């Protein structure tokens, strides 16, 4: 009889409990949003954002293919009672979410889409709250909310059976909880333990959530030195609760592979079989068949996790060979990867609706192409505004409140690590760009407000100068 932990049911139970905690914190976020006493404009924009997402879902209703079909198919297997799971390089979070949906409501996509709508609402509220804390300005928070409401990538992913929206919800919620942690002399054990449960769920959904643990330590050490004992205890509780829950998944991976590691994704290496690295001019197309032959030889006679491990090991060996041949060339190509992910693939989400779907309900491909092009240009403007907002915030560092400084360190720290990761590793998938969109929108709102205030100030000064000259002439 198969060991219980060799299947996924132990992890599924813990992940489900974790989502109960996440939804409870989501209720707290909604209460915090209401406590800010937002204007009717904020409620209108929030409602508009939800209506745009609902309209996109109803208009496109995409059938999943590619990775999304894989998630849905795995979920069908688990929902049927077969808890074996040997996709060792797949994050199980989104698969488990879809499993819950299929167990409760069958094969309909609509429960997953409705859940995406709820996550979208929380994402928009968290963006508003984080922008308010960082800037201390209600106008900035309202601008960030407006940008989030109409952001095409965030709208498009509401219709896809993807991990992006749960990932963004966890990232923003972790940021909120870490920075809003109680600052009393005694440690709130339940608060930090609950945050650790969220970190566990976030890691199973997208492993890059692990960076929040060192970033939290950095914020506490830099900004809460007078409360270092309480901060240290809180961090220990956070790490212990997340680690204990992750141990079931680690054991699952150990039983399948004989090694204790979280994930085995070839995506963190230079997977030379993809066209992105060819675009980076690291691998010439004629050499790609050689790698495919080596992978076929490595997989010969193997199956399941063993075959996949052999494939990933061959990818890694090939990548390291290329990097050692010319390290400077590899590092220089990091700019190409960053430009690809930040600039040229900024229509992500819209394209995923087209490429990751077997069928679109009422949206022709030509319309998708036009929408994606508009999305690309809007995203480029937001990137420029985001950079302007970041510069303006850093310049204002001496005037920032202690809370705002904590927010700035954590948010910019996450973006910096994210950029560094994509510079060093050959991850050029456009879906990864979604992870920094909410944080970029916050800085873009600051940049937009700063630019508006500067321009209005110039207009007022010119008007006053003109009035002054006119008065002098009359005299």
Secondary structure, DSSP 8 states (H G I E B T S, - for coil): ---GGGBSHHHHHHHHHHHHHHHHHHHHHHHHHHHTT--HHHHHHHHHHHHHHHHHHHHH--EE-HHHHHHHHHHHHHHTT--B---TTS-SHHHHHHHHHHHHHTT-SHHHHHHHHHHHHHHHHHHHHHHHHHH--HHHHHHHHHHHHH-HHHHHGGGS--SHHHHHHHHHHHHHHHHT---SSS--HHHHHHHHHHHHHHHHH-GGGGHHHHHHHHHHHHH-GGGHHHHHHHHHHHHHHHHHHHHHHHHHHHHHHSS--S---GGGS--TTSHHHHHTTSS-HHHHHHHHHHHHHHHTT--HHHHHHHHHHHHHHHHHHHHHH-HHHHHHTHHHHHHIIIIITTTTTHHHHHHTEEE-SS--HHHHHHHHHHHHHHHHHHHHHHHHHHHHHHHTGGGS-HHHHHHHHHHHHHHHHHHHHHHHS----GGGGGGGHHHHHHHHHHHHHHHHHHHHHHHHHHHHHHHHHHHHHH-
